[in-house]
Amino acid sequence: MRHWTEGFDDDDAEESLVRPYTITGGRTAPERDDLALITLVATVRETFPEDARGRRMQPEHRAVVRLCRRPQAVAEIAAALDLPVSVTKILIGDLIESGQVRARPPLAFAQAGGLPETAILEAVRDGLRGL
């Protein structure tokens, strides 16, 4: 089995490991457990104060806010930013905490009593394969 860093030269591999660590302020896992790949995220306000812990927002935070002017799924945001989903979830958690975005399950889930239809799951699967 190939390691995901194979094929990078040394400089690229080092940068690919350091940048997500920098973006998240050293955090390696999201604090929230309610953000699934299909959770919808929408912008509430577009100001960029420090987050609740006094950290300054990264450019990636601003990009998430811009992307979410129209509701976007967590998977779509990660793909648009070209970041791992775990890093994207950390960024979204920061923005939820600071009141700049809100997250909700897709309407189809809420209307179906929390159980997704097979067609929706297949559409999500096909969309993720297309990434």
Phi and psi in radians as a Rosetta constraint file:
Dihedral C 1 N 2 CA 2 C 2 CIRCULARHARMONIC -1.394 0.35
Dihedral N 2 CA 2 C 2 N 3 CIRCULARHARMONIC 2.472 0.35
Dihedral C 2 N 3 CA 3 C 3 CIRCULARHARMONIC -1.395 0.35
Dihedral N 3 CA 3 C 3 N 4 CIRCULARHARMONIC 2.548 0.35
Dihedral C 3 N 4 CA 4 C 4 CIRCULARHARMONIC -1.097 0.35
Dihedral N 4 CA 4 C 4 N 5 CIRCULARHARMONIC -0.327 0.35
Dihedral C 4 N 5 CA 5 C 5 CIRCULARHARMONIC -1.564 0.35
Dihedral N 5 CA 5 C 5 N 6 CIRCULARHARMONIC -0.097 0.35
Dihedral C 5 N 6 CA 6 C 6 CIRCULARHARMONIC -1.113 0.35
Dihedral N 6 CA 6 C 6 N 7 CIRCULARHARMONIC 2.453 0.35
Dihedral C 6 N 7 CA 7 C 7 CIRCULARHARMONIC 1.686 0.35
Dihedral N 7 CA 7 C 7 N 8 CIRCULARHARMONIC -0.235 0.35
Dihedral C 7 N 8 CA 8 C 8 CIRCULARHARMONIC -1.529 0.35
Dihedral N 8 CA 8 C 8 N 9 CIRCULARHARMONIC 2.532 0.35
Dihedral C 8 N 9 CA 9 C 9 CIRCULARHARMONIC -1.361 0.35
Dihedral N 9 CA 9 C 9 N 10 CIRCULARHARMONIC 2.990 0.35
Dihedral C 9 N 10 CA 10 C 10 CIRCULARHARMONIC -1.005 0.35
Dihedral N 10 CA 10 C 10 N 11 CIRCULARHARMONIC -0.716 0.35
Dihedral C 10 N 11 CA 11 C 11 CIRCULARHARMONIC -1.158 0.35
Dihedral N 11 CA 11 C 11 N 12 CIRCULARHARMONIC -0.749 0.35
Dihedral C 11 N 12 CA 12 C 12 CIRCULARHARMONIC -1.119 0.35
Dihedral N 12 CA 12 C 12 N 13 CIRCULARHARMONIC -0.746 0.35
Dihedral C 12 N 13 CA 13 C 13 CIRCULARHARMONIC -1.104 0.35
Dihedral N 13 CA 13 C 13 N 14 CIRCULARHARMONIC -0.754 0.35
Dihedral C 13 N 14 CA 14 C 14 CIRCULARHARMONIC -1.119 0.35
Dihedral N 14 CA 14 C 14 N 15 CIRCULARHARMONIC -0.757 0.35
Dihedral C 14 N 15 CA 15 C 15 CIRCULARHARMONIC -1.133 0.35
Dihedral N 15 CA 15 C 15 N 16 CIRCULARHARMONIC -0.693 0.35
Dihedral C 15 N 16 CA 16 C 16 CIRCULARHARMONIC -1.172 0.35
Dihedral N 16 CA 16 C 16 N 17 CIRCULARHARMONIC -0.437 0.35
Dihedral C 16 N 17 CA 17 C 17 CIRCULARHARMONIC -1.506 0.35
Dihedral N 17 CA 17 C 17 N 18 CIRCULARHARMONIC -0.601 0.35
Dihedral C 17 N 18 CA 18 C 18 CIRCULARHARMONIC -1.396 0.35
Dihedral N 18 CA 18 C 18 N 19 CIRCULARHARMONIC -0.716 0.35
Dihedral C 18 N 19 CA 19 C 19 CIRCULARHARMONIC -1.032 0.35
Dihedral N 19 CA 19 C 19 N 20 CIRCULARHARMONIC -0.891 0.35
Dihedral C 19 N 20 CA 20 C 20 CIRCULARHARMONIC -1.029 0.35
Dihedral N 20 CA 20 C 20 N 21 CIRCULARHARMONIC -0.642 0.35
Dihedral C 20 N 21 CA 21 C 21 CIRCULARHARMONIC -1.083 0.35
Dihedral N 21 CA 21 C 21 N 22 CIRCULARHARMONIC -0.712 0.35
Dihedral C 21 N 22 CA 22 C 22 CIRCULARHARMONIC -1.205 0.35
Dihedral N 22 CA 22 C 22 N 23 CIRCULARHARMONIC -0.769 0.35
Dihedral C 22 N 23 CA 23 C 23 CIRCULARHARMONIC -1.013 0.35
Dihedral N 23 CA 23 C 23 N 24 CIRCULARHARMONIC -0.716 0.35
Dihedral C 23 N 24 CA 24 C 24 CIRCULARHARMONIC -1.604 0.35
Dihedral N 24 CA 24 C 24 N 25 CIRCULARHARMONIC 0.064 0.35
Dihedral C 24 N 25 CA 25 C 25 CIRCULARHARMONIC 1.167 0.35
Dihedral N 25 CA 25 C 25 N 26 CIRCULARHARMONIC 0.527 0.35
Dihedral C 25 N 26 CA 26 C 26 CIRCULARHARMONIC 1.563 0.35
Dihedral N 26 CA 26 C 26 N 27 CIRCULARHARMONIC -0.075 0.35
Dihedral C 26 N 27 CA 27 C 27 CIRCULARHARMONIC -1.350 0.35
Dihedral N 27 CA 27 C 27 N 28 CIRCULARHARMONIC 2.424 0.35
Dihedral C 27 N 28 CA 28 C 28 CIRCULARHARMONIC -1.947 0.35
Dihedral N 28 CA 28 C 28 N 29 CIRCULARHARMONIC -0.154 0.35
Dihedral C 28 N 29 CA 29 C 29 CIRCULARHARMONIC -2.485 0.35
Dihedral N 29 CA 29 C 29 N 30 CIRCULARHARMONIC 2.523 0.35
Dihedral C 29 N 30 CA 30 C 30 CIRCULARHARMONIC -1.163 0.35
Dihedral N 30 CA 30 C 30 N 31 CIRCULARHARMONIC 2.542 0.35
Dihedral C 30 N 31 CA 31 C 31 CIRCULARHARMONIC -1.401 0.35
Dihedral N 31 CA 31 C 31 N 32 CIRCULARHARMONIC -0.405 0.35
Dihedral C 31 N 32 CA 32 C 32 CIRCULARHARMONIC -1.611 0.35
Dihedral N 32 CA 32 C 32 N 33 CIRCULARHARMONIC 2.493 0.35
Dihedral C 32 N 33 CA 33 C 33 CIRCULARHARMONIC -1.979 0.35
Dihedral N 33 CA 33 C 33 N 34 CIRCULARHARMONIC 0.186 0.35
Dihedral C 33 N 34 CA 34 C 34 CIRCULARHARMONIC -1.780 0.35
Dihedral N 34 CA 34 C 34 N 35 CIRCULARHARMONIC 0.156 0.35
Dihedral C 34 N 35 CA 35 C 35 CIRCULARHARMONIC -1.781 0.35
Dihedral N 35 CA 35 C 35 N 36 CIRCULARHARMONIC 1.756 0.35
Dihedral C 35 N 36 CA 36 C 36 CIRCULARHARMONIC -1.597 0.35
Dihedral N 36 CA 36 C 36 N 37 CIRCULARHARMONIC 2.971 0.35
Dihedral C 36 N 37 CA 37 C 37 CIRCULARHARMONIC -1.022 0.35
Dihedral N 37 CA 37 C 37 N 38 CIRCULARHARMONIC -0.542 0.35
Dihedral C 37 N 38 CA 38 C 38 CIRCULARHARMONIC -1.768 0.35
Dihedral N 38 CA 38 C 38 N 39 CIRCULARHARMONIC 0.115 0.35
Dihedral C 38 N 39 CA 39 C 39 CIRCULARHARMONIC -1.089 0.35
Dihedral N 39 CA 39 C 39 N 40 CIRCULARHARMONIC 2.326 0.35
Dihedral C 39 N 40 CA 40 C 40 CIRCULARHARMONIC -1.563 0.35
Dihedral N 40 CA 40 C 40 N 41 CIRCULARHARMONIC 2.385 0.35
Dihedral C 40 N 41 CA 41 C 41 CIRCULARHARMONIC -2.123 0.35
Dihedral N 41 CA 41 C 41 N 42 CIRCULARHARMONIC 2.313 0.35
Dihedral C 41 N 42 CA 42 C 42 CIRCULARHARMONIC -2.358 0.35
Dihedral N 42 CA 42 C 42 N 43 CIRCULARHARMONIC 2.518 0.35
Dihedral C 42 N 43 CA 43 C 43 CIRCULARHARMONIC -1.215 0.35
Dihedral N 43 CA 43 C 43 N 44 CIRCULARHARMONIC 2.377 0.35
Dihedral C 43 N 44 CA 44 C 44 CIRCULARHARMONIC -1.764 0.35
Dihedral N 44 CA 44 C 44 N 45 CIRCULARHARMONIC -0.818 0.35
Dihedral C 44 N 45 CA 45 C 45 CIRCULARHARMONIC -2.574 0.35
Dihedral N 45 CA 45 C 45 N 46 CIRCULARHARMONIC 2.731 0.35
Dihedral C 45 N 46 CA 46 C 46 CIRCULARHARMONIC -1.968 0.35
Dihedral N 46 CA 46 C 46 N 47 CIRCULARHARMONIC 0.523 0.35
Dihedral C 46 N 47 CA 47 C 47 CIRCULARHARMONIC -1.614 0.35
Dihedral N 47 CA 47 C 47 N 48 CIRCULARHARMONIC 2.748 0.35
Dihedral C 47 N 48 CA 48 C 48 CIRCULARHARMONIC -2.184 0.35
Dihedral N 48 CA 48 C 48 N 49 CIRCULARHARMONIC 1.205 0.35
Dihedral C 48 N 49 CA 49 C 49 CIRCULARHARMONIC -1.305 0.35
Dihedral N 49 CA 49 C 49 N 50 CIRCULARHARMONIC 3.078 0.35
Dihedral C 49 N 50 CA 50 C 50 CIRCULARHARMONIC -1.179 0.35
Dihedral N 50 CA 50 C 50 N 51 CIRCULARHARMONIC 2.707 0.35
Dihedral C 50 N 51 CA 51 C 51 CIRCULARHARMONIC -1.330 0.35
Dihedral N 51 CA 51 C 51 N 52 CIRCULARHARMONIC -3.107 0.35
Dihedral C 51 N 52 CA 52 C 52 CIRCULARHARMONIC -1.065 0.35
Dihedral N 52 CA 52 C 52 N 53 CIRCULARHARMONIC -0.380 0.35
Dihedral C 52 N 53 CA 53 C 53 CIRCULARHARMONIC -1.700 0.35
Dihedral N 53 CA 53 C 53 N 54 CIRCULARHARMONIC 0.101 0.35
Dihedral C 53 N 54 CA 54 C 54 CIRCULARHARMONIC 1.494 0.35
Dihedral N 54 CA 54 C 54 N 55 CIRCULARHARMONIC 0.110 0.35
Dihedral C 54 N 55 CA 55 C 55 CIRCULARHARMONIC -1.375 0.35
Dihedral N 55 CA 55 C 55 N 56 CIRCULARHARMONIC 2.496 0.35
Dihedral C 55 N 56 CA 56 C 56 CIRCULARHARMONIC -1.353 0.35
Dihedral N 56 CA 56 C 56 N 57 CIRCULARHARMONIC 2.570 0.35
Dihedral C 56 N 57 CA 57 C 57 CIRCULARHARMONIC -1.289 0.35
Dihedral N 57 CA 57 C 57 N 58 CIRCULARHARMONIC 2.433 0.35
Dihedral C 57 N 58 CA 58 C 58 CIRCULARHARMONIC -1.428 0.35
Dihedral N 58 CA 58 C 58 N 59 CIRCULARHARMONIC 2.816 0.35
Dihedral C 58 N 59 CA 59 C 59 CIRCULARHARMONIC -0.978 0.35
Dihedral N 59 CA 59 C 59 N 60 CIRCULARHARMONIC -0.550 0.35
Dihedral C 59 N 60 CA 60 C 60 CIRCULARHARMONIC -1.160 0.35
Dihedral N 60 CA 60 C 60 N 61 CIRCULARHARMONIC -0.577 0.35
Dihedral C 60 N 61 CA 61 C 61 CIRCULARHARMONIC -1.062 0.35
Dihedral N 61 CA 61 C 61 N 62 CIRCULARHARMONIC -0.805 0.35
Dihedral C 61 N 62 CA 62 C 62 CIRCULARHARMONIC -1.083 0.35
Dihedral N 62 CA 62 C 62 N 63 CIRCULARHARMONIC -0.680 0.35
Dihedral C 62 N 63 CA 63 C 63 CIRCULARHARMONIC -1.108 0.35
Dihedral N 63 CA 63 C 63 N 64 CIRCULARHARMONIC -0.702 0.35
Dihedral C 63 N 64 CA 64 C 64 CIRCULARHARMONIC -1.084 0.35
Dihedral N 64 CA 64 C 64 N 65 CIRCULARHARMONIC -0.784 0.35
Dihedral C 64 N 65 CA 65 C 65 CIRCULARHARMONIC -1.061 0.35
Dihedral N 65 CA 65 C 65 N 66 CIRCULARHARMONIC -0.761 0.35
Dihedral C 65 N 66 CA 66 C 66 CIRCULARHARMONIC -1.119 0.35
Dihedral N 66 CA 66 C 66 N 67 CIRCULARHARMONIC -0.775 0.35
Dihedral C 66 N 67 CA 67 C 67 CIRCULARHARMONIC -1.071 0.35
Dihedral N 67 CA 67 C 67 N 68 CIRCULARHARMONIC -0.583 0.35
Dihedral C 67 N 68 CA 68 C 68 CIRCULARHARMONIC -1.611 0.35
Dihedral N 68 CA 68 C 68 N 69 CIRCULARHARMONIC 0.275 0.35
Dihedral C 68 N 69 CA 69 C 69 CIRCULARHARMONIC -1.019 0.35
Dihedral N 69 CA 69 C 69 N 70 CIRCULARHARMONIC -0.564 0.35
Dihedral C 69 N 70 CA 70 C 70 CIRCULARHARMONIC -1.964 0.35
Dihedral N 70 CA 70 C 70 N 71 CIRCULARHARMONIC 2.312 0.35
Dihedral C 70 N 71 CA 71 C 71 CIRCULARHARMONIC -0.887 0.35
Dihedral N 71 CA 71 C 71 N 72 CIRCULARHARMONIC 2.352 0.35
Dihedral C 71 N 72 CA 72 C 72 CIRCULARHARMONIC -2.284 0.35
Dihedral N 72 CA 72 C 72 N 73 CIRCULARHARMONIC 2.560 0.35
Dihedral C 72 N 73 CA 73 C 73 CIRCULARHARMONIC -1.343 0.35
Dihedral N 73 CA 73 C 73 N 74 CIRCULARHARMONIC 2.665 0.35
Dihedral C 73 N 74 CA 74 C 74 CIRCULARHARMONIC -0.945 0.35
Dihedral N 74 CA 74 C 74 N 75 CIRCULARHARMONIC -0.748 0.35
Dihedral C 74 N 75 CA 75 C 75 CIRCULARHARMONIC -1.083 0.35
Dihedral N 75 CA 75 C 75 N 76 CIRCULARHARMONIC -0.677 0.35
Dihedral C 75 N 76 CA 76 C 76 CIRCULARHARMONIC -1.159 0.35
Dihedral N 76 CA 76 C 76 N 77 CIRCULARHARMONIC -0.696 0.35
Dihedral C 76 N 77 CA 77 C 77 CIRCULARHARMONIC -1.117 0.35
Dihedral N 77 CA 77 C 77 N 78 CIRCULARHARMONIC -0.814 0.35
Dihedral C 77 N 78 CA 78 C 78 CIRCULARHARMONIC -1.037 0.35
Dihedral N 78 CA 78 C 78 N 79 CIRCULARHARMONIC -0.745 0.35
Dihedral C 78 N 79 CA 79 C 79 CIRCULARHARMONIC -1.155 0.35
Dihedral N 79 CA 79 C 79 N 80 CIRCULARHARMONIC -0.737 0.35
Dihedral C 79 N 80 CA 80 C 80 CIRCULARHARMONIC -1.133 0.35
Dihedral N 80 CA 80 C 80 N 81 CIRCULARHARMONIC -0.625 0.35
Dihedral C 80 N 81 CA 81 C 81 CIRCULARHARMONIC -1.512 0.35
Dihedral N 81 CA 81 C 81 N 82 CIRCULARHARMONIC -0.180 0.35
Dihedral C 81 N 82 CA 82 C 82 CIRCULARHARMONIC 0.992 0.35
Dihedral N 82 CA 82 C 82 N 83 CIRCULARHARMONIC 0.814 0.35
Dihedral C 82 N 83 CA 83 C 83 CIRCULARHARMONIC -2.156 0.35
Dihedral N 83 CA 83 C 83 N 84 CIRCULARHARMONIC 2.693 0.35
Dihedral C 83 N 84 CA 84 C 84 CIRCULARHARMONIC -1.052 0.35
Dihedral N 84 CA 84 C 84 N 85 CIRCULARHARMONIC 2.597 0.35
Dihedral C 84 N 85 CA 85 C 85 CIRCULARHARMONIC -1.020 0.35
Dihedral N 85 CA 85 C 85 N 86 CIRCULARHARMONIC -0.690 0.35
Dihedral C 85 N 86 CA 86 C 86 CIRCULARHARMONIC -1.085 0.35
Dihedral N 86 CA 86 C 86 N 87 CIRCULARHARMONIC -0.689 0.35
Dihedral C 86 N 87 CA 87 C 87 CIRCULARHARMONIC -1.177 0.35
Dihedral N 87 CA 87 C 87 N 88 CIRCULARHARMONIC -0.741 0.35
Dihedral C 87 N 88 CA 88 C 88 CIRCULARHARMONIC -1.072 0.35
Dihedral N 88 CA 88 C 88 N 89 CIRCULARHARMONIC -0.712 0.35
Dihedral C 88 N 89 CA 89 C 89 CIRCULARHARMONIC -1.110 0.35
Dihedral N 89 CA 89 C 89 N 90 CIRCULARHARMONIC -0.645 0.35
Dihedral C 89 N 90 CA 90 C 90 CIRCULARHARMONIC -1.120 0.35
Dihedral N 90 CA 90 C 90 N 91 CIRCULARHARMONIC -0.790 0.35
Dihedral C 90 N 91 CA 91 C 91 CIRCULARHARMONIC -1.083 0.35
Dihedral N 91 CA 91 C 91 N 92 CIRCULARHARMONIC -0.790 0.35
Dihedral C 91 N 92 CA 92 C 92 CIRCULARHARMONIC -1.088 0.35
Dihedral N 92 CA 92 C 92 N 93 CIRCULARHARMONIC -0.718 0.35
Dihedral C 92 N 93 CA 93 C 93 CIRCULARHARMONIC -1.029 0.35
Dihedral N 93 CA 93 C 93 N 94 CIRCULARHARMONIC -0.723 0.35
Dihedral C 93 N 94 CA 94 C 94 CIRCULARHARMONIC -1.043 0.35
Dihedral N 94 CA 94 C 94 N 95 CIRCULARHARMONIC -0.764 0.35
Dihedral C 94 N 95 CA 95 C 95 CIRCULARHARMONIC -1.238 0.35
Dihedral N 95 CA 95 C 95 N 96 CIRCULARHARMONIC -0.590 0.35
Dihedral C 95 N 96 CA 96 C 96 CIRCULARHARMONIC -1.142 0.35
Dihedral N 96 CA 96 C 96 N 97 CIRCULARHARMONIC -0.789 0.35
Dihedral C 96 N 97 CA 97 C 97 CIRCULARHARMONIC -1.063 0.35
Dihedral N 97 CA 97 C 97 N 98 CIRCULARHARMONIC -0.621 0.35
Dihedral C 97 N 98 CA 98 C 98 CIRCULARHARMONIC -1.533 0.35
Dihedral N 98 CA 98 C 98 N 99 CIRCULARHARMONIC -0.010 0.35
Dihedral C 98 N 99 CA 99 C 99 CIRCULARHARMONIC 1.406 0.35
Dihedral N 99 CA 99 C 99 N 100 CIRCULARHARMONIC 0.275 0.35
Dihedral C 99 N 100 CA 100 C 100 CIRCULARHARMONIC -1.578 0.35
Dihedral N 100 CA 100 C 100 N 101 CIRCULARHARMONIC -0.444 0.35
Dihedral C 100 N 101 CA 101 C 101 CIRCULARHARMONIC -2.374 0.35
Dihedral N 101 CA 101 C 101 N 102 CIRCULARHARMONIC 2.833 0.35
Dihedral C 101 N 102 CA 102 C 102 CIRCULARHARMONIC -2.289 0.35
Dihedral N 102 CA 102 C 102 N 103 CIRCULARHARMONIC 2.690 0.35
Dihedral C 102 N 103 CA 103 C 103 CIRCULARHARMONIC -2.123 0.35
Dihedral N 103 CA 103 C 103 N 104 CIRCULARHARMONIC 2.555 0.35
Dihedral C 103 N 104 CA 104 C 104 CIRCULARHARMONIC -2.648 0.35
Dihedral N 104 CA 104 C 104 N 105 CIRCULARHARMONIC 2.701 0.35
Dihedral C 104 N 105 CA 105 C 105 CIRCULARHARMONIC -1.199 0.35
Dihedral N 105 CA 105 C 105 N 106 CIRCULARHARMONIC 2.711 0.35
Dihedral C 105 N 106 CA 106 C 106 CIRCULARHARMONIC -1.014 0.35
Dihedral N 106 CA 106 C 106 N 107 CIRCULARHARMONIC 2.589 0.35
Dihedral C 106 N 107 CA 107 C 107 CIRCULARHARMONIC -0.985 0.35
Dihedral N 107 CA 107 C 107 N 108 CIRCULARHARMONIC -0.634 0.35
Dihedral C 107 N 108 CA 108 C 108 CIRCULARHARMONIC -1.035 0.35
Dihedral N 108 CA 108 C 108 N 109 CIRCULARHARMONIC -0.628 0.35
Dihedral C 108 N 109 CA 109 C 109 CIRCULARHARMONIC -1.205 0.35
Dihedral N 109 CA 109 C 109 N 110 CIRCULARHARMONIC -0.785 0.35
Dihedral C 109 N 110 CA 110 C 110 CIRCULARHARMONIC -1.116 0.35
Dihedral N 110 CA 110 C 110 N 111 CIRCULARHARMONIC -0.712 0.35
Dihedral C 110 N 111 CA 111 C 111 CIRCULARHARMONIC -1.249 0.35
Dihedral N 111 CA 111 C 111 N 112 CIRCULARHARMONIC -0.509 0.35
Dihedral C 111 N 112 CA 112 C 112 CIRCULARHARMONIC -1.595 0.35
Dihedral N 112 CA 112 C 112 N 113 CIRCULARHARMONIC 0.249 0.35
Dihedral C 112 N 113 CA 113 C 113 CIRCULARHARMONIC 1.260 0.35
Dihedral N 113 CA 113 C 113 N 114 CIRCULARHARMONIC 0.431 0.35
Dihedral C 113 N 114 CA 114 C 114 CIRCULARHARMONIC 1.616 0.35
Dihedral N 114 CA 114 C 114 N 115 CIRCULARHARMONIC -0.050 0.35
Dihedral C 114 N 115 CA 115 C 115 CIRCULARHARMONIC -1.883 0.35
Dihedral N 115 CA 115 C 115 N 116 CIRCULARHARMONIC 2.041 0.35
Dihedral C 115 N 116 CA 116 C 116 CIRCULARHARMONIC -1.262 0.35
Dihedral N 116 CA 116 C 116 N 117 CIRCULARHARMONIC 2.600 0.35
Dihedral C 116 N 117 CA 117 C 117 CIRCULARHARMONIC -1.331 0.35
Dihedral N 117 CA 117 C 117 N 118 CIRCULARHARMONIC 2.655 0.35
Dihedral C 117 N 118 CA 118 C 118 CIRCULARHARMONIC -1.033 0.35
Dihedral N 118 CA 118 C 118 N 119 CIRCULARHARMONIC -0.692 0.35
Dihedral C 118 N 119 CA 119 C 119 CIRCULARHARMONIC -1.072 0.35
Dihedral N 119 CA 119 C 119 N 120 CIRCULARHARMONIC -0.660 0.35
Dihedral C 119 N 120 CA 120 C 120 CIRCULARHARMONIC -1.189 0.35
Dihedral N 120 CA 120 C 120 N 121 CIRCULARHARMONIC -0.780 0.35
Dihedral C 120 N 121 CA 121 C 121 CIRCULARHARMONIC -1.072 0.35
Dihedral N 121 CA 121 C 121 N 122 CIRCULARHARMONIC -0.709 0.35
Dihedral C 121 N 122 CA 122 C 122 CIRCULARHARMONIC -1.145 0.35
Dihedral N 122 CA 122 C 122 N 123 CIRCULARHARMONIC -0.679 0.35
Dihedral C 122 N 123 CA 123 C 123 CIRCULARHARMONIC -1.135 0.35
Dihedral N 123 CA 123 C 123 N 124 CIRCULARHARMONIC -0.716 0.35
Dihedral C 123 N 124 CA 124 C 124 CIRCULARHARMONIC -1.128 0.35
Dihedral N 124 CA 124 C 124 N 125 CIRCULARHARMONIC -0.801 0.35
Dihedral C 124 N 125 CA 125 C 125 CIRCULARHARMONIC -1.002 0.35
Dihedral N 125 CA 125 C 125 N 126 CIRCULARHARMONIC -0.826 0.35
Dihedral C 125 N 126 CA 126 C 126 CIRCULARHARMONIC -1.125 0.35
Dihedral N 126 CA 126 C 126 N 127 CIRCULARHARMONIC -0.663 0.35
Dihedral C 126 N 127 CA 127 C 127 CIRCULARHARMONIC -1.140 0.35
Dihedral N 127 CA 127 C 127 N 128 CIRCULARHARMONIC -0.705 0.35
Dihedral C 127 N 128 CA 128 C 128 CIRCULARHARMONIC -1.184 0.35
Dihedral N 128 CA 128 C 128 N 129 CIRCULARHARMONIC -0.643 0.35
Dihedral C 128 N 129 CA 129 C 129 CIRCULARHARMONIC -1.115 0.35
Dihedral N 129 CA 129 C 129 N 130 CIRCULARHARMONIC -0.557 0.35
Dihedral C 129 N 130 CA 130 C 130 CIRCULARHARMONIC -1.272 0.35
Dihedral N 130 CA 130 C 130 N 131 CIRCULARHARMONIC -0.249 0.35
